[in-house]
């Protein structure tokens, strides 16, 4: 075995002809360095990515040796090695041995970057968004937040979070998941838009007489409520001259006997034109701020404040305006009573047909009921109160027979005959109104975070 310091003998003449032994190098005093110094000089001669900027050097540094160049180069075997350096400063000495005929693979070459043309900024000078300069000790600036995450939202994270989004129940209520945090922080600038929620709630009262549609009497009333986040009082305290809240009610021609809140709402006395079919209202802001401040003092833990703005009555056109048509028939004998209730879903009464939910039919039956011979569908009989109750989860055009059905009951009596009584019906519906009215903001400064629409049955009765 040959030692690394002994001269190499080429075993093949072809290989000797393929290789050319370079002449001995004449080293100056500065070039006589140790192998460690030569390797350090070579590392310094290789340009790093940060050095590829416009500088005084006109030409890039030579690339590092490739794998083929290292294998085919004479290396230290071409001449006796000395302690003063290797045969080539650009090729560090790599000893070859019989046990390792294949030299180790050099580390991968770092990716090079093209030289930028004159007049363009260097790679290190390119500005990086949301990052500080490389040599800067200041913290990075905050990235601009999305609209739902901005500080102008009701919540600190989302303007429609479960703890701050009002939903409509019997009155405008809130769905809370977990514990309430109390009043929202609502840190807003003077130019940010304030979130406001609106809710339309309508009640339909109807009276049906037998199967004659001309005898149907209908009355529909409604109200519009605005809901403000609790943190808005703090915003008003810091901005005593906010923008005037102005909105318009669309499809206004369907309304009659409109009663605005006299302390908070103003409107133009002129009637809306047929082309616009809307009417504008604007809020008395000083009175609104006083009212909200008073409510916040009374209910410091509230997360929102409801304010009644409008009460109105809807122009109704008889049985066509009822979402559920009814017809009742009684057959009363001394020993038995037959009851039949026919119903029909009427989606034309709504601007957007929605299902009637939790429909209940309640009927008192007197005459000493001793037995229920038949009930279709199944109903609940209250013997103490002498009443029968049918419950249907929902009725819509997607129901069986398009929302048309019948309820049948036969009762055995001991003190008959029965006296026909009115049938009372209850239901609710979410997502639509019977008036078809809507609300739109006019001007800047505010935005609707939620608009709810619902209606429910009031005195909804049917007689024989």
SVG drawing of the C-alpha trace seen along z (x, -y; Angstrom):
<svg xmlns="http://www.w3.org/2000/svg" viewBox="-128 -66 137 68">
<polyline fill="none" stroke="black" stroke-width="0.4" points="0.0,0.0 1.3,-3.4 1.3,-6.1 -0.2,-9.5 3.2,-11.1 4.8,-8.7 4.7,-9.5 2.1,-7.6 2.9,-5.3 0.3,-5.1 -0.6,-1.5 -1.9,-2.1 -0.1,-3.9 -3.4,-5.1 -4.1,-6.8 -0.7,-8.3 -1.3,-9.8 -4.7,-11.1 -3.3,-12.9 -0.9,-15.7 1.4,-16.4 1.6,-20.1 5.0,-21.7 6.2,-22.5 4.7,-25.6 6.9,-28.4 5.4,-29.8 6.0,-33.2 6.3,-34.0 2.7,-34.9 1.6,-31.6 3.5,-29.4 0.7,-28.6 -0.3,-25.6 -3.1,-23.3 -5.4,-24.8 -4.7,-28.3 -5.2,-27.1 -8.6,-25.7 -9.5,-28.9 -8.5,-30.9 -10.5,-28.7 -13.6,-29.1 -13.2,-32.8 -12.9,-32.8 -16.3,-31.2 -19.1,-33.8 -22.0,-33.4 -25.5,-34.4 -25.3,-37.5 -22.2,-38.6 -24.0,-38.5 -24.7,-42.2 -23.5,-45.1 -20.0,-45.7 -16.5,-46.6 -15.9,-43.1 -16.6,-43.1 -16.5,-39.3 -18.0,-36.5 -15.6,-34.2 -14.7,-30.9 -17.1,-28.1 -16.1,-25.3 -14.7,-22.1 -17.1,-19.6 -17.1,-15.9 -15.6,-15.0 -12.8,-17.5 -11.9,-16.1 -11.8,-12.5 -9.8,-13.3 -7.3,-15.7 -3.8,-14.5 -4.3,-15.4 -1.5,-14.9 -0.3,-11.8 1.2,-13.7 4.1,-15.0 5.7,-14.5 3.7,-16.4 5.4,-18.8 4.4,-20.4 4.2,-23.8 1.0,-23.1 -0.8,-21.0 -0.2,-20.7 -3.1,-23.1 -4.6,-25.7 -8.0,-25.2 -8.1,-21.5 -7.6,-20.5 -5.6,-17.2 -7.8,-14.2 -5.8,-11.0 -6.7,-7.9 -6.4,-4.4 -7.0,-0.9 -9.9,-0.4 -11.7,-3.5 -11.1,-3.5 -14.0,-6.0 -13.5,-9.4 -16.3,-10.7 -19.0,-12.8 -18.4,-16.5 -21.1,-18.5 -23.8,-19.9 -23.0,-23.2 -25.0,-26.1 -27.6,-27.5 -26.2,-30.5 -28.1,-33.6 -27.8,-35.5 -26.0,-38.7 -28.4,-41.6 -28.2,-44.1 -26.9,-47.6 -29.4,-50.0 -31.6,-47.3 -31.5,-46.7 -29.6,-43.8 -31.1,-40.8 -30.4,-42.0 -32.1,-45.3 -35.5,-43.9 -38.1,-44.9 -39.9,-42.0 -43.5,-42.7 -44.3,-42.3 -40.7,-41.8 -38.2,-44.2 -34.8,-45.0 -32.1,-42.4 -30.0,-44.7 -32.9,-46.2 -33.5,-45.5 -37.1,-46.8 -40.0,-44.2 -41.8,-43.4 -44.9,-45.5 -48.3,-44.0 -49.9,-42.7 -53.2,-44.4 -56.1,-42.4 -59.0,-41.0 -62.4,-42.7 -63.8,-40.1 -60.7,-40.3 -60.3,-44.0 -60.8,-46.1 -63.9,-47.6 -65.8,-44.3 -68.0,-43.7 -65.8,-40.9 -62.1,-41.0 -61.7,-38.2 -64.8,-37.9 -67.7,-40.3 -70.1,-37.3 -69.0,-35.3 -71.5,-33.4 -71.1,-35.7 -72.0,-38.9 -74.4,-37.9 -78.0,-38.6 -80.7,-36.1 -84.4,-36.5 -86.6,-34.6 -89.8,-35.8 -87.8,-39.0 -84.4,-39.8 -82.1,-37.5 -78.6,-36.3 -77.0,-32.8 -74.2,-32.5 -71.7,-29.6 -69.8,-29.6 -69.6,-32.5 -70.3,-36.0 -67.4,-38.4 -69.6,-41.3 -69.5,-44.5 -67.4,-44.1 -64.2,-46.1 -65.0,-47.6 -61.9,-49.8 -62.6,-51.6 -61.3,-54.6 -63.5,-57.6 -63.6,-56.5 -64.5,-52.8 -68.1,-51.6 -70.2,-50.6 -71.9,-47.2 -75.7,-47.3 -78.2,-44.4 -81.8,-44.6 -84.7,-42.3 -88.2,-42.2 -90.8,-40.3 -94.4,-40.0 -97.5,-38.5 -100.3,-37.2 -103.8,-37.0 -106.5,-35.2 -110.1,-34.0 -111.5,-31.3 -115.2,-30.6 -116.1,-27.1 -114.8,-26.5 -115.8,-29.9 -112.7,-31.9 -114.6,-35.1 -115.3,-35.1 -111.6,-35.0 -110.4,-38.0 -106.7,-38.7 -104.6,-41.3 -100.8,-41.3 -98.7,-43.6 -94.9,-43.9 -92.0,-45.8 -88.5,-46.6 -85.8,-46.5 -82.2,-47.7 -79.6,-46.0 -76.3,-47.7 -73.2,-46.1 -72.6,-47.1 -69.2,-48.6 -70.8,-51.2 -71.4,-53.4 -67.7,-53.7 -67.2,-54.6 -69.8,-57.3 -68.2,-58.7 -64.9,-59.1 -66.7,-60.3 -69.5,-62.6 -70.4,-63.6 -70.9,-60.3 -72.4,-60.0 -76.2,-60.0 -77.6,-56.6 -79.9,-56.7 -81.7,-53.7 -84.6,-53.1 -87.4,-50.6 -88.0,-48.8 -91.3,-47.5 -92.9,-50.3 -96.1,-50.3 -97.2,-47.0 -97.2,-48.9 -99.9,-50.9 -100.3,-52.7 -96.5,-53.1 -95.5,-54.4 -91.8,-55.4 -90.3,-55.8 -91.0,-59.5 -88.0,-60.0 -85.5,-58.4 -86.7,-58.3 -87.4,-61.0 -88.7,-60.6 -89.7,-62.6 -93.4,-63.3 -93.7,-62.9 -95.0,-59.6 -92.6,-57.3 -93.0,-57.2 -94.0,-54.0 -90.6,-53.8 -88.6,-53.8 -91.1,-52.0 -88.9,-52.8 -88.9,-55.4 -85.9,-56.9 -85.6,-57.3 -82.8,-58.9 -82.0,-58.5 -81.8,-61.3 -78.2,-60.6 -78.1,-62.6 -81.2,-60.9 -79.9,-57.5 -76.6,-58.0 -78.4,-59.1 -80.7,-56.1 -77.9,-53.6 -75.9,-55.2 -78.9,-54.8 -79.4,-51.2 -75.7,-50.4 -75.8,-51.8 -78.8,-49.7 -77.4,-46.5 -73.6,-46.7 -73.2,-43.0 -75.4,-43.1 -73.6,-42.4 -76.1,-44.2 -78.9,-46.7 -82.2,-46.4 -84.1,-49.6 -87.6,-49.6 -87.6,-51.7 -90.8,-51.0 -94.2,-49.5 -96.5,-48.9 -99.5,-47.1 -99.3,-45.1 -101.9,-45.5 -103.6,-42.1 -105.8,-40.7 -108.0,-38.2 -107.2,-34.5 -104.4,-35.0 -102.4,-36.7 -102.5,-33.7 -99.5,-31.3 -101.8,-28.4 -105.4,-28.1 -107.8,-26.3 -111.3,-24.8 -113.0,-23.1 -116.1,-20.9 -117.9,-19.4 -120.5,-16.6 -122.0,-16.5 -124.4,-13.7 -125.6,-12.8 -123.2,-9.9 -120.3,-10.9 -118.5,-13.8 -116.6,-13.8 -114.0,-16.6 -112.2,-17.3 -109.5,-20.0 -108.2,-20.6 -105.1,-22.7 -103.2,-24.0 -99.7,-25.6 -99.8,-28.9 -96.3,-29.9 -97.7,-32.8 -98.3,-34.7 -94.5,-35.1 -92.0,-36.8 -89.6,-33.9 -91.5,-30.7 -90.2,-29.2 -91.4,-26.3 -93.9,-26.7 -92.2,-25.2 -93.6,-23.6 -97.2,-23.7 -99.8,-22.9 -103.6,-22.4 -105.4,-22.7 -109.1,-21.9 -111.3,-21.6 -114.0,-18.9 -116.8,-18.9 -119.7,-16.5 -118.0,-14.1 -115.5,-12.3 -115.1,-8.7 -113.1,-7.3 -111.1,-8.3 -112.2,-6.0 -109.7,-7.4 -107.1,-10.1 -105.3,-10.7 -102.5,-11.5 -101.7,-10.6 -102.6,-13.3 -102.4,-13.8 -105.5,-13.9 -105.7,-15.8 -108.5,-14.3 -108.3,-16.9 -108.6,-19.8 -110.7,-18.0 -108.5,-19.1 -106.8,-17.4 -103.5,-18.5 -101.9,-17.7 -98.2,-18.5 -96.6,-18.7 -92.8,-19.5 -93.1,-21.5 -95.3,-22.2 -94.0,-23.5 -94.3,-22.9 -91.8,-20.0 -94.2,-18.2 -96.4,-15.4 -99.0,-16.5 -97.4,-19.9 -98.3,-20.8 -102.0,-19.8 -103.4,-17.5 -106.3,-16.7 -106.6,-15.9 -109.4,-13.6 -110.8,-12.8 -113.8,-10.7 -114.9,-10.9 -117.4,-8.8 -119.5,-10.9 -121.4,-10.3 -122.9,-13.8 -123.3,-14.8 -123.7,-16.4 -120.5,-18.5 -120.5,-22.3 -118.2,-23.1 -115.3,-25.2 -112.7,-27.2 -109.5,-25.5 -106.4,-27.4 -103.2,-27.1 -99.7,-28.2 -96.5,-28.2 -93.4,-30.1 -91.2,-30.7 -87.7,-32.0 -86.0,-33.7 -89.0,-35.5 -91.7,-38.0 -95.3,-38.3 -94.8,-42.0 -91.7,-41.4 -90.1,-44.6 -86.4,-45.0 -83.9,-47.5 -80.9,-49.2 -78.4,-51.6 -78.0,-55.1 -74.7,-56.8 -71.5,-55.8 -70.4,-55.2 -72.4,-52.0 -72.8,-48.4 -75.3,-45.7 -73.8,-42.7 -77.0,-40.8 -80.6,-41.1 -83.2,-38.7 -86.7,-38.1 -89.4,-36.0 -93.1,-35.7 -95.4,-33.8 -99.1,-33.1 -100.9,-35.3 -104.7,-34.6 -105.0,-32.1 -108.5,-30.6 -110.9,-28.5 -114.6,-27.7 -117.2,-25.5"/>
</svg>
